[in-house]
Amino acid sequence: MVGLGSTAQKLQTVAERAEKVYERMNKLREEVEETQQTVDETKQRVVAVEEELAEQRAVLDAIAEEHDVDADAVAAEAHIEEAEADEDEGTTNGDN
């Protein structure tokens, strides 16, 4: 009878471990679903921001054209100045 008692105890231990694994899997499944929902919501916000940015760019281009300003040249100059400032900042911080 001692053998049956230890077998029952081993089965109980296995059952308890299986239950813990099942609980962890369910929790992980919930976390994955929440993460997927967050990703979907973020994607929707990004699309909305991109659409708004396109609208703002169209308005800016129209204003620039009205005032004979080359918006692309202004943007390029701003990027060059920003890159030069970043480069200068990198050399003053000892990065280069």
C-alpha positions as CSV (number, residue, x, y, z in Angstrom):
1,M,0.0,0.0,0.0
2,V,2.9,2.3,0.5
3,G,3.5,2.3,-3.3
4,L,0.0,3.5,-3.9
5,G,0.3,6.4,-1.5
6,S,3.5,7.7,-3.0
7,T,2.0,7.3,-6.5
8,A,-1.1,9.3,-5.4
9,Q,1.2,12.0,-4.0
10,K,3.2,12.1,-7.2
11,L,0.0,12.4,-9.2
12,Q,-1.2,15.2,-6.9
13,T,2.1,17.0,-7.4
14,V,1.8,16.6,-11.2
15,A,-1.8,17.8,-11.1
16,E,-0.9,20.9,-9.1
17,R,2.0,21.8,-11.4
18,A,-0.2,21.3,-14.4
19,E,-2.8,23.6,-12.9
20,K,-0.1,26.3,-12.2
21,V,1.1,26.0,-15.8
22,Y,-2.5,26.3,-17.1
23,E,-3.0,29.4,-15.0
24,R,0.2,30.9,-16.2
25,M,-0.7,30.1,-19.8
26,N,-4.1,31.8,-19.4
27,K,-2.5,34.9,-17.9
28,L,0.0,35.0,-20.7
29,R,-2.8,34.6,-23.3
30,E,-4.6,37.6,-21.7
31,E,-1.4,39.6,-21.8
32,V,-0.8,38.8,-25.5
33,E,-4.4,39.8,-26.3
34,E,-4.0,43.1,-24.4
35,T,-0.8,43.7,-26.2
36,Q,-2.4,43.0,-29.6
37,Q,-5.2,45.4,-28.7
38,T,-2.7,48.1,-27.8
39,V,-0.9,47.5,-31.1
40,D,-4.1,47.8,-33.0
41,E,-5.1,51.0,-31.2
42,T,-1.6,52.4,-31.8
43,K,-1.8,51.6,-35.4
44,Q,-5.1,53.4,-35.7
45,R,-3.6,56.5,-34.0
46,V,-0.6,56.4,-36.3
47,V,-2.8,56.3,-39.4
48,A,-4.8,59.3,-38.0
49,V,-1.6,61.2,-37.3
50,E,-0.2,60.4,-40.8
51,E,-3.4,61.6,-42.4
52,E,-3.4,64.8,-40.3
53,L,0.3,65.4,-41.2
54,A,-0.5,65.0,-44.9
55,E,-3.3,67.6,-44.6
56,Q,-1.0,70.0,-42.7
57,R,1.7,69.4,-45.4
58,A,-0.8,70.3,-48.1
59,V,-1.8,73.5,-46.3
60,L,1.9,74.4,-45.8
61,D,2.7,73.7,-49.5
62,A,-0.3,75.9,-50.5
63,I,0.9,78.8,-48.3
64,A,4.5,78.4,-49.4
65,E,3.4,78.4,-53.1
66,E,1.3,81.5,-52.5
67,H,4.3,83.3,-51.1
68,D,6.8,81.9,-53.7
69,V,8.7,79.9,-51.1
70,D,10.2,76.5,-52.0
71,A,9.0,74.4,-49.0
72,D,11.3,71.5,-50.0
73,A,14.3,73.7,-50.1
74,V,13.4,75.2,-46.7
75,A,13.0,71.7,-45.3
76,A,16.3,70.5,-46.7
77,E,18.1,73.5,-45.3
78,A,16.5,72.8,-41.9
79,H,17.7,69.2,-42.0
80,I,21.2,70.2,-43.0
81,E,21.3,72.7,-40.1
82,E,20.0,70.1,-37.7
83,A,22.6,67.6,-38.8
84,E,25.4,70.1,-38.5
85,A,24.2,71.0,-35.0
86,D,24.0,67.3,-34.0
87,E,27.5,66.9,-35.5
88,D,28.8,69.9,-33.5
89,E,27.2,68.6,-30.4
90,G,28.7,65.2,-30.9
91,T,32.2,66.6,-31.2
92,T,31.8,68.9,-28.1
93,N,30.6,65.9,-26.1
94,G,33.7,63.9,-27.0
95,D,31.8,61.4,-29.2
96,N,34.1,61.9,-32.2
